[in-house]
Amino acid sequence: MDVLRKGWFTESCEMWPGGTFSFEVKEVLCKEKSQYQDIFVCNTKSFGRVLVLDGIIQCTEKDEFSYQEMISFLPLCCHKNPEKVLIVGGGDGGVAREVAKHPKVKEIVQVEIDAKVIEVSKKYLPFMAVGFNSEKLTLHVGDGFEFMKNHSREFDVIITDSSDPVGPAVNLFQENYFALMKSALKPNGIVCSQAGTFWNDIELVTKTLQFCRNQFPAAAYAYASVPTYPSGLIGFVIGSLDPNVKFDSPQITFTKEEERQMNLRYYNSDIHKAAFTLPTFIRNQLA
Amino acid sequence: MDVLRKGWFTESCEMWPGGTFSFEVKEVLCKEKSQYQDIFVCNTKSFGRVLVLDGIIQCTEKDEFSYQEMISFLPLCCHKNPEKVLIVGGGDGGVAREVAKHPKVKEIVQVEIDAKVIEVSKKYLPFMAVGFNSEKLTLHVGDGFEFMKNHSREFDVIITDSSDPVGPAVNLFQENYFALMKSALKPNGIVCSQAGTFWNDIELVTKTLQFCRNQFPAAAYAYASVPTYPSGLIGFVIGSLDPNVKFDSPQITFTKEEERQMNLRYYNSDIHKAAFTLPTFIRNQLA
């Protein structure tokens, strides 16, 4: 947090040396240290409220919807009947907010390791924490890794909304994590994990996709535009137990009226397909 | 250029208040003032060589290919037979480099207003300035606006590779510029202009697309991922004199071997289609 100077916050992370994003802070709302990480929330000149964990931007009020909608609706819409969903992480509530919108979802279980992130989000980030109000949701504070050891063949979709693989989330990018998710899935289940971007983290993307491919008969990489993330993108690794899944052909499409009712601002069926369409250099790299 | 401190360059532009990108500089190669603008070239820790005009990042060695390929191949591949192409701007040579690759292009005319940018690019940015070596190219130093007044019904495709609408490029975002391009096109001709991004410049995008729609029977907005541009994207407004053009269905598709021979690292036929696929909020805004 020592990078807050002259009213500007500058992101700082060993993963992305040599380039960084800064935003102008209007008001610091929260600066705490939890058991797991530094938590920083502020109001900004141009991005609304912003959540920062361990010096890394997690979400801004301006653009969080693209990330939350895509990490939720990409896997949900690849599944024929995503009735029961597990969210690992997602302590700001934004993914729960999105998953609850899907008409076929009946039950959501969420396991977030850091109670402090939930508490801070409820207090300062109500536009995301509104997700915790869903009647579909059961929220646990705990380790998603440990939780899944006791929950086999239970979920249709597992979404891992983690921070980057430095700090508490490092275990969520290993192959045994994908194996564990596989064991917690019902037949034809689907997983979706945040997985870095092809511009800055090509080794991380390649490795994470390989872990997923080792465990799942079908796996793919997708991405979405999020301006305040490094390189302006976020990537997802998606795996399915259904070897015949067609990731880029959603099982359900919404009308414009349904999109409006669900307040979907980024996701639509065409964007779903486009999200799996890769620039040549990364298509060749991941082939 | 006063934002270069402690070995880091920070972008500064009135168009995007409250957020900014910085990169670490290894070596300053050029710092000059031309008749039109401040020119700054440096070598960086993580982005290779970088060209900055009037404090705004124009291109970095790491990611310039996505911009150059897309602003060139999107319009070229929307045209059945793009034999003669006009490039307005593009003083670094990168667009000429890409346009020359297209198998149907026979003749390229380029009009760049700032001779100093060409000179500096030839000296310090050979990976882009190599475009000036094409035998297909005739390069003029002058005002593209004035040039087109004397060249009617001459070009199949006009690509405007300008800086942002502050400084010398401001005229290239007006409706009379689109009218002038229209007059310089052959029947079924196509134009493509850099046009801001939907996250930061939504009014600019909306206005520029409207200007294009007012002049052309078919017009659309597309975008590509360029990490070092604000919001990590760049947008394009494309107009065609052919009312039946299908912008998202390229007229020519390349094999992987052809992509490799042309050193296309970003553009492919699937990315072409995806580039016109808009997130819901901007699809609705531009409808």
Interface residues (C-beta under 8 A of the other chain):
Chain A: T10 W16 P17 G18 G19 T20 F21 S22 F23 E24 T44 K45 S46 F47 K62 D63 S66 W199 N200 S225 V226 P227 T228 Y229 P230 S231 G232 L233 K256 E259 L264 R265 Y266 Y267 N268 D270 I271 K273 A274 T277 L278 P279 T280 F281 R283 N284
Chain B: T10 W16 P17 G18 G19 T20 F21 S22 F23 E24 T44 K45 S46 F47 K62 D63 S66 W199 N200 S225 V226 P227 T228 Y229 P230 S231 G232 L233 K256 E259 L264 R265 Y266 Y267 N268 D270 I271 K273 A274 T277 L278 P279 T280 F281 R283 N284
